[in-house]
Amino acid sequence: MDTLWVPLLLSLKVAAIATMIAFFAGVLLAWLFTMKKNIWTEGLSLLTMLPLVLPPTVLGYYLLVGLGRRSPLGQWYEAITGSPIVFTWQAAVIAAAIAALPLVVRPVQAAFESISRQSLEAAQLDGANQWQLLIRIILPLSIPGIVAGVVLGFARAMGEFGATLMVAGNIPGQTQTLSIAIYDAVQANRMDDAHMMVIVLSIITVGFLFIISRSAGRVR
């Protein structure tokens, strides 16, 4: 059973943390892209969407180069923690968060842009600053879009494979997520294990989508 539960628990931990990171970053980016439309934010928006179009192994390669022991970020992390970030579960979180980010940003940005400009202008006339607009008006009116972003982001993080394998590796009990464990089981012709893991992953993902979608329906 360890072949199932250990990678499952790791996948849930990685996906939960990655979704949280993608949520906060996605909300801020969506707010920036909505409120500040210029050539710089358009360029940043295109950069944010790259994980959707890049092959996962290419994304993983960029992460490996950017987080490796020879990179400034990798050296800084190792100087603080005493160990490299690559081939750790934290690296898997980073890979999953970056892969999930565009799927959070797009629905949240669409929700932000659907809010009436007159409502925002009226709030500004009453003295609301940018942060008050975001916290008190934009976010409460955008809950369905935010929920959609969280759902898509979690599903993407839960199933992330290529980039995670590149930057975190396949270390049983440490970085082997459920998606990678399924791949390992198929490669080793352990089809019964693979079937069980696929069923469990599917049930969790679909169940999460169902629960969150029902919650979003009650909010509308």
N, C-alpha and C positions, 0 to 999 in steps of 0.2 A: 504493500500500500504506500510505502514511502515514495515509490516512483510516481505516484499521483499526488499525494498530499503535500509533499515538500515543494515541488514546482508550482502547485496550485496556490499555496499560501504566499509564495514569493511573487507570483504573478499578481495576486490581489494587492499585495503591499506596493509593488512597483506601479501598478495601474492607478491605485488610489492616490499615491503621492504625486505621480506624474499628472494626473487629472487636476489635482489641486494647483499645481504650478501652472499648468496650461490655462486654468480658469482665471487666476489672478492676472497672468500676463496677457491672456486673451481679452479680458475686459478692458484693461488699460490700453492695449493696442487698438481695439475696436473703438473706444472713446476717442483716441488720438486720430484715427483714420476718419471718424465722423466729424469731428470738430475742426480739424486742421487739414484742409485739403490743399496740398501743394506738391511740387515735384519731389520733395524729400519724403513726404509721407506716402506718396504713390510708389516710390522706389522701395521703401520699407515694406509696404503692403505686398509688392511682388516678391520680395525676399521671404516674407512670412509664408507665402503660398508655395515656395519651392518644395517642401516635403511632400506635397501632393503630386508633383510631377517627376521628381527625381526618383530613379530606382532606389529601393531601400539600401542596397549595398553601396551605392554612391553616397547616399546620406551618411551611412555608417562609416565610410572611408573619411569623409570630411570631419566627422566627429572624432574619429580615431586620430587624425592629424591634429585637430584642434585641442584635444584633451590629452594627447600622449605625453610621455615623459620629457620630450624635447620641446614641447610647446610652452610658451610663457604661462598659460593657464594651468597646464599640467604640472609645471615646476612650482608654481605658486601653491597649488593644492598640496603637493607632496611636501613642501617646506612647512606647511601648517599642520598637516595630519601625520606626516611621517611615512605615508604610503601613497602609491600612485592611484589615480582615480579610474584608469582603464582596467577592465576585467574585474569590476566590482559591481555590486547590485546598485550602487549609486549611479554608475555609468548607465546601467539599464534604465534607471529613472529618467536621466537626461535624454536618452534616445527616445523613450516613449513620450516624454513631454513635448519634445520638438516635433515628433511625428503627429501628435494629437493637436498641436497648437492651431494649425490652419482650420481644422474642423471645429474648433471653439470660436475662433475669430469671426468666421463668415456669418453664422447665424446670429451671433451677438451684434455684429455690426449692422446686419440687416434690420434687427429689432431696433437698434438705436436710431437708424436713419428713417424708420417708419414713424417716429414720434413727431408730432406736429411742431414745426418751428415756432408757431405762434405761442404755444405753451411755454417753450423755453425762453422766448423773448419776454413774455409776460413775467416769468419768474425772475429774469434778469432785471427787469424794471422794478421789481419789488426788492432788489438788492442781493439776489442770490449770486454767489460766485461760481466758478467752474466746478469746484469740488462739490458744492451743495447741489448744483444741478445734477451731477452724476449720482450722488448718494440718495437724494430725496425725490428726484423726479425720473431720471433716465432709467436707473436700475429697477425701481418698482414697476415701471411700465413695460419693461423688457423681459420680465420673468419667463414667458414661454420661449423666447429666443435663447435666453441663458440656459434654460433647462435642456433645450435641443443641443446646444453646444456642449454641455457637460455630458450628455448621453453619447453623442458622437465621439467626443474626446476620450471618454472612458472605454468605449468599445474599441477604438483604435489603439489605445495604450494596452488594453488587455490582449489584443491579438498581435502586437508588434513582434516582428521576427528578424528581418534582415539587418536593420540598423543595430538592434540589440546584440545580435550575434557578432557583428563586426567590432563593436566597441566594448561589450561586456563579456564576450566569449561564451563558452558552454561548459561551465564548471558545476557539476551536480552538487546541489545543496547550497550553492553560493550565488551563481548567476544564471542557472538553468531555469528559465521560465517555462510555463506550460506549453507554449507554442514550440519552443525549442525541444522540449521533452517529447512532444509528439513526433517531431522530425527525427529525433534520435531513435524512437521506438520503431518507426517505419523503416529506417535504415538498417536496424538490427533485426528486422522481420518479426518484431514482437507486436503482431497486429492486434491481439486482444488488449494489450496495454494501450495501444494507440486508439482503438475504438472507445475504450472507457474514458480516456482523457479528452477525446474529441466531444463525446457526449456531455461530459461535465462542463467543459469550456462553453459549449453551445448553450446549455441550460442556464449557466450563470449569466452569460452575455444577453441572451434573449430575455431572461427574467428581469435583469436590471433595466433593459430597455422598456419592458412592459410596465414595471413599477413606476419608473420615472415619467413615462408618457402618461400614465393614469394620473399621476400627481400634477403634471402640467395641465391636464384637461380640467382638473378641479380648480386650478388657479385662474384659468381664463374666465 
